[in-house]
Structure formats: structure tokens, C-alpha cells
Amino acid sequence: MAIKDYLNWKVIVGVLVLLIVFSAGAIKYTERPEFCRSCHVMEDAYQSWKTTTHKDENCLECHADEGLIGLVKVKLAGTKQLYQVVTNNVPKKIEAHVPSERCIKCHEDVNKVSKVGSIKIPHQSHMEKGLECTTCHADVVHAESLKATKPDMNTCAKCHDVKDINKCAQCHG
């Protein structure tokens, strides 16, 4: 092997190693909320997120499926979002679907009845009816009002008859 071929081989390997290290660092950096915030359209979402109990979680904990496939899917979606920003074609309202499986990774106790103050919340029965966590908890992390920390009566009223006083004891009591 000529010295020229040997040097070319070392350069190629060196470039590949640098590319892998840079890519891994870039992937980790782009998972951070501060990176998401760097896009001006995400400022409201960032501000609401940082006031919640989820403020120590990175964006991908909720916004990406687990594993390599999930990472690739979310990075491809991010490329589309970058294209929208560059072409000034960003939707007025940015929405993301967060399936319940992602919530349950951390909130495992959904099979128990939760008690918040005087309210009993049978999460399991809601899930058995096919409701996603975000049906009731959509505004818990990225609320339009930074004061939303739990669903209010209007959220419950979307499905439950809250005008019939005889039914109040089902949840309150």
C-alpha cells in the first residue's frame, strides 16, 4: 500500500469519525427545549412548558416515539418544520399529537383512581373508553394560559352532564 493510499484511508476514517461524533452531538442538542425555542414560533410553547412539572423533560420525551425509528421520524418532521420556517410557510397554530403511551411511560398509575382535592378521577375508565390523555390534559404542558395546571370543569363538561346535580357525586365527594 502506497503512503498516499494509507493517508487517504486515514483521512476518510477521520472524517467519518468526526461526522458521527458531530451527528450524535447535533441529535442530542436538537432534543433540548432551548433548541426548539430557537424557532420563534415555538416561544409560547416553550414559555408555557417551563412553568409546568414537565420542565425537566426534553421535548422528545413526549413528542417522539421510543427507539431509533421514533428518532428518525421526529427528525424528519423537524426537517419539514425547518423548511416551513425558511419558506415563511408556518401554520398559524402548531399542533402535535401525543399518544397516551408516551404519557404512561412516566405516569404509570393510570389504573388507580386519582384524588385531586374532593374530585375522584377514574383514569382507567376514561382510557377504556378510548380517550387519550390529551383529551382532558391537552393544556397541562402547553397551555394558552400559563395558569392551566389541570383540567377545569369545562373540560369535564365536554363529555359529562355537569348540570344534573344528582351526578356530581360521581366525581365530587
Secondary structure, 3 states (H helix, E strand, C coil): CCHHHHHHHHHHHHHHHHHHHHHHHHHHHHCCHHHHHCCHHHHHHHHHHCCCCCCCCCHHHHHCCCHHHHHHHHHHHHHHHHHHHHCCCCCCCCCCCCCHHHHHCCCHHHHCEEEECCEEEEHHHHHHCCCCHHHHHCCCCCCCCCCCCCCCHHHHHCCCCCCCHHHHHHCEC
